[in-house]
């Protein structure tokens, strides 16, 4: 089944919103997939596309500095987080 580009964009927006809510903690791909009720491989593909657009950062090391072999964690880039924060603040004003 083929998913349209418009739907992929909407799902990517859901991913970005979830990462914004959980910021600054990097989140595993499987947790993101579970939260937005999508397949892990599909979510990973979207996350890699977002990484190419420089909207998210991939964290490949644990808190002790050891590199993951099969896992990745994701978080928003500082510029994107700043943009989301500004939009949240302006949308709350009367």
VENBEL-V272203 format. One record per residue. N is the residue number from 1. RES is the residue in three letters. SS is DSSP state (H for helix, E for strand, - for the rest). D_LAST is the distance of its C-alpha to the last C-alpha in whole Angstrom. Layout:
n | res | ss | d_last
N | RES | SS | D_LAST
N | RES | SS | D_LAST
//
This chain:
n | res | ss | d_last
1 | UNK | - | 43
2 | UNK | - | 41
3 | UNK | - | 37
4 | UNK | - | 36
5 | UNK | H | 34
6 | UNK | H | 31
7 | UNK | H | 31
8 | UNK | H | 32
9 | UNK | H | 29
10 | UNK | H | 27
11 | UNK | H | 29
12 | UNK | H | 28
13 | UNK | H | 25
14 | UNK | H | 25
15 | UNK | H | 28
16 | UNK | H | 25
17 | UNK | H | 22
18 | UNK | H | 25
19 | UNK | H | 26
20 | UNK | H | 23
21 | UNK | H | 23
22 | UNK | H | 26
23 | UNK | - | 26
24 | UNK | - | 28
25 | UNK | - | 31
26 | UNK | - | 33
27 | UNK | E | 33
28 | UNK | E | 36
29 | UNK | H | 37
30 | UNK | H | 38
31 | UNK | H | 35
32 | UNK | H | 32
33 | UNK | H | 35
34 | UNK | H | 35
35 | UNK | H | 31
36 | UNK | H | 30
37 | UNK | - | 34
38 | UNK | - | 35
39 | UNK | - | 39
40 | UNK | H | 39
41 | UNK | H | 41
42 | UNK | H | 38
43 | UNK | H | 36
44 | UNK | H | 38
45 | UNK | H | 38
46 | UNK | H | 35
47 | UNK | H | 34
48 | UNK | H | 37
49 | UNK | H | 35
50 | UNK | H | 32
51 | UNK | H | 34
52 | UNK | H | 36
53 | UNK | - | 33
54 | UNK | - | 32
55 | UNK | - | 29
56 | UNK | E | 31
57 | UNK | E | 34
58 | UNK | E | 37
59 | UNK | E | 38
60 | UNK | - | 42
61 | UNK | E | 43
62 | UNK | - | 42
63 | UNK | - | 42
64 | UNK | - | 45
65 | UNK | - | 45
66 | UNK | - | 48
67 | UNK | E | 47
68 | UNK | - | 46
69 | UNK | - | 49
70 | UNK | - | 47
71 | UNK | - | 43
72 | UNK | - | 40
73 | UNK | E | 37
74 | UNK | E | 34
75 | UNK | E | 30
76 | UNK | E | 28
77 | UNK | - | 29
78 | UNK | H | 27
79 | UNK | H | 26
80 | UNK | H | 24
81 | UNK | H | 23
82 | UNK | H | 21
83 | UNK | H | 20
84 | UNK | H | 18
85 | UNK | H | 17
86 | UNK | H | 15
87 | UNK | H | 14
88 | UNK | H | 13
89 | UNK | H | 11
90 | UNK | H | 9
91 | UNK | H | 8
92 | UNK | - | 6
93 | UNK | - | 4
94 | UNK | - | 0
//
